[in-house]
Amino acid sequence: MIDLKEILINSNYKKETEELINIANLAYKHWETYWTGFNSTYICEEILKDFENLNDFKFFVYGGFSSSQRSRIACFRGDNVPEEDELKRNFPAQGIQIIGNFLFDNATQNDFRSLLTENGVNEKKLGDIWTLGDRGAHGIIDNLDIEYLNEKFFYLREVKVKINLVGIEELQIPTGRTKKFINTVEASTRLDAIASAGFRISRTKIIERIENGMLRLNGSKVNKPTINLKIGDKLQLENKGFIEILNLEITKRERWKVKLLRK
């Protein structure tokens, strides 16, 4: 069994790490594959760094499609490793369609996520949610104890929506983004400045999204645009992917040369 206290002591994500330790112990005991709930893919990758030297266990990160921003971790014994195709085939989740007319009442990813949590869906059951213009949203959801949602009508503000539970293969999966290096010069290392440059969104709009909790810094929601960033920080903006800060260098004119990786 894994020593819980020893691994948790230096973890920045104690709740998520404890969950992974618990399912790892179950996987070791029962010779089966167990999955965590959904977390930011960034957090999944970060907490697995603490498990790299544990040869008795193997892990697999997956969120329903290759470029997912929220994923689950599968854990299994190192001497009982399933094929990747089998893990994907038995992924404990399904698709969800939220259908409505949002032509005159735009809704965001967070709006659709709030609709589900307000109607009894735990955040850990929710994978990616992505909008479909003015037609609603698609997403990934845990496949247990959610049948009460299927073919039911709800209201998101004034818009009546219908929820359908479907196979993941029936969803319009968002197109994966290719990696792109971005070089920019900014007056500061503030969150709003770098996020605006990296995501190619105006300063006013990025501040609005930050204040509305639509941006995550290193896996956690932030709502202060004045935070100063450092090398290695990762930003995630709904429907816009990830940005990683590769380098920060001050110039002779006391401005900042910034190198970013967007994916």
C-alpha positions in Angstrom: 0.0 0.0 0.0 1.1 3.6 -0.6 2.1 5.6 2.4 -0.5 8.4 2.3 1.2 10.9 4.6 4.6 10.6 2.9 3.2 11.5 -0.5 0.7 14.2 0.7 3.2 16.2 2.7 4.7 18.0 -0.3 1.7 17.9 -2.6 0.2 21.2 -3.9 -3.0 19.3 -4.7 -3.7 17.4 -1.6 -7.4 16.5 -2.2 -6.7 15.2 -5.7 -3.5 13.4 -4.6 -5.4 11.7 -1.8 -8.1 10.5 -4.2 -5.4 9.0 -6.5 -3.7 7.2 -3.5 -7.0 5.7 -2.5 -7.8 4.3 -5.9 -4.2 3.1 -6.3 -4.6 1.0 -3.2 -7.9 -0.4 -4.6 -6.2 -1.2 -7.9 -3.4 -3.0 -6.1 -5.7 -5.0 -3.9 -8.3 -6.0 -6.5 -6.2 -6.3 -9.6 -8.6 -4.0 -11.5 -8.5 -0.5 -13.1 -9.9 2.4 -11.1 -10.5 6.0 -12.2 -10.4 9.3 -10.4 -13.0 11.9 -10.9 -12.4 14.7 -13.5 -9.8 17.3 -12.8 -7.9 19.8 -15.0 -5.6 17.9 -17.3 -2.8 20.1 -16.0 -3.5 19.0 -12.4 -3.6 15.4 -13.5 -0.2 15.7 -15.0 1.2 17.6 -12.0 0.1 15.2 -9.3 1.4 12.2 -11.3 4.9 13.6 -10.9 4.8 12.4 -7.3 4.1 8.9 -8.4 6.8 8.5 -11.1 9.0 6.2 -9.0 6.3 3.8 -7.9 6.9 0.9 -10.1 4.0 -1.1 -8.7 1.5 1.2 -10.4 0.9 2.6 -13.8 -1.4 5.5 -14.8 -3.3 6.8 -17.8 -4.7 10.3 -18.3 -7.8 10.6 -20.5 -10.8 12.9 -20.9 -12.8 11.4 -23.7 -10.8 12.8 -26.6 -7.1 13.7 -27.3 -7.2 17.5 -26.6 -9.4 17.4 -23.5 -8.8 20.1 -20.9 -10.4 18.0 -18.1 -9.3 14.4 -17.6 -9.5 11.4 -15.3 -6.6 9.3 -14.2 -6.8 5.5 -14.5 -4.7 3.5 -12.1 -3.7 -0.2 -12.5 -1.0 -2.5 -11.2 2.3 -2.4 -13.0 2.1 -6.1 -13.6 -1.5 -5.9 -15.0 -1.4 -3.2 -17.6 -4.4 -3.0 -20.0 -4.1 -1.9 -23.6 -4.7 1.8 -24.3 -7.6 1.0 -26.6 -9.3 -1.0 -23.9 -8.9 1.9 -21.4 -10.5 4.3 -23.9 -13.3 1.8 -24.7 -14.1 1.4 -21.1 -13.7 5.0 -20.1 -16.4 5.6 -17.5 -18.1 8.6 -19.1 -20.5 9.5 -21.8 -21.6 12.5 -23.9 -24.1 15.2 -23.0 -25.9 17.5 -25.3 -27.5 20.7 -24.0 -29.7 22.0 -26.8 -31.3 25.5 -26.8 -31.6 28.7 -28.8 -29.0 31.2 -27.5 -29.1 33.6 -30.5 -30.2 36.5 -28.3 -28.8 35.3 -25.0 -25.2 34.1 -25.3 -24.0 31.5 -22.8 -20.5 30.5 -21.8 -18.9 27.2 -20.9 -19.2 28.2 -17.2 -22.9 28.9 -17.7 -23.6 25.4 -19.0 -21.4 23.9 -16.2 -23.3 25.9 -13.6 -26.6 24.6 -15.1 -25.5 21.0 -14.5 -24.1 21.6 -11.0 -27.2 23.5 -9.9 -29.2 20.4 -11.0 -27.3 17.9 -8.9 -24.2 17.1 -10.9 -21.0 17.1 -8.8 -18.2 19.0 -10.4 -16.0 15.9 -10.3 -18.4 14.2 -12.7 -18.0 16.9 -15.3 -15.3 16.7 -18.0 -15.0 19.2 -20.9 -17.9 21.4 -21.8 -17.7 23.4 -25.1 -20.2 25.8 -26.7 -21.7 25.3 -30.1 -22.3 28.9 -31.1 -25.9 29.9 -30.4 -27.1 26.2 -30.4 -26.1 25.2 -26.9 -23.2 23.0 -25.8 -21.7 19.5 -25.8 -19.7 17.9 -23.1 -18.4 14.8 -21.3 -20.0 13.6 -18.1 -19.5 10.6 -15.7 -21.8 7.8 -16.7 -23.2 6.9 -13.2 -26.3 8.3 -11.5 -27.1 10.9 -14.2 -30.1 9.2 -16.0 -32.5 11.7 -14.4 -31.0 14.3 -16.8 -31.8 12.4 -20.0 -34.4 14.0 -22.3 -35.4 16.5 -19.6 -36.0 20.2 -20.0 -34.3 22.9 -17.8 -33.9 26.7 -18.0 -30.6 28.5 -18.3 -31.7 32.0 -17.4 -34.6 32.6 -19.8 -33.6 30.0 -22.4 -35.4 26.6 -22.3 -32.9 23.8 -23.0 -33.2 20.0 -23.5 -30.5 17.6 -22.2 -29.7 14.4 -24.0 -27.2 11.8 -22.9 -25.4 10.2 -25.8 -22.3 8.3 -26.7 -19.1 10.3 -26.9 -18.8 9.3 -30.6 -22.0 11.3 -31.2 -20.5 14.6 -30.0 -19.0 17.3 -32.2 -15.5 17.0 -30.6 -13.6 20.4 -30.7 -10.7 20.5 -33.1 -7.4 19.9 -31.4 -5.0 22.9 -31.4 -1.5 22.6 -32.8 1.3 23.9 -30.7 2.4 27.5 -31.4 5.3 29.6 -30.1 4.4 33.2 -29.4 7.0 36.0 -28.8 5.8 39.3 -27.5 7.0 42.4 -25.6 4.9 43.6 -22.7 5.1 46.5 -20.2 4.7 44.0 -17.3 4.3 40.4 -16.4 0.7 40.9 -15.3 -1.8 38.1 -15.9 -4.1 40.3 -18.1 -1.2 41.5 -20.3 0.3 38.1 -21.0 -3.1 36.3 -21.3 -4.3 39.0 -23.8 -1.2 38.5 -25.9 -1.2 34.8 -25.7 -4.9 34.1 -26.4 -5.1 37.0 -28.9 -8.0 38.6 -27.0 -8.3 42.3 -26.2 -7.2 43.5 -22.8 -10.8 44.6 -21.9 -12.2 41.2 -22.9 -9.5 39.2 -21.1 -10.0 41.2 -17.9 -13.8 40.5 -18.1 -13.1 36.8 -18.5 -10.7 36.7 -15.6 -13.1 38.5 -13.3 -15.8 36.0 -14.3 -13.7 33.1 -13.3 -13.2 31.8 -16.9 -9.4 31.6 -16.7 -7.3 29.2 -14.6 -3.7 29.7 -13.5 -1.9 26.5 -12.8 -5.2 24.6 -12.6 -6.9 27.0 -10.1 -9.5 29.7 -10.9 -8.3 33.3 -10.5 -10.2 36.5 -10.7 -7.5 39.2 -10.2 -5.9 40.4 -13.5 -3.0 42.1 -11.6 -1.3 38.9 -10.6 2.4 38.8 -11.8 3.4 35.6 -13.6 6.6 33.7 -13.7 8.4 31.2 -15.9 6.6 27.8 -15.9 3.1 29.2 -15.2 0.3 27.7 -17.2 -2.9 29.5 -18.2 -6.1 27.8 -19.3 -9.0 29.8 -20.9 -12.3 28.1 -21.7 -12.6 27.2 -25.4 -9.2 28.7 -26.0 -6.7 26.0 -24.8 -3.5 26.4 -22.8 -0.6 28.8 -22.6 2.7 28.0 -20.9 5.3 30.8 -20.1 8.6 29.5 -21.4 10.7 32.6 -20.7 10.6 36.1 -19.3 13.4 38.6 -19.9 13.6 42.2 -19.1 14.9 44.6 -21.8 17.1 47.7 -21.5 14.0 49.8 -21.7 12.5 47.9 -18.8 9.9 46.1 -20.8 9.4 42.3 -20.8 10.3 40.0 -23.6 7.9 37.0 -23.2 8.0 33.6 -24.9 4.9 31.5 -24.8 3.8 28.1 -25.9 0.1 27.9 -26.9 -1.6 24.6 -27.3 
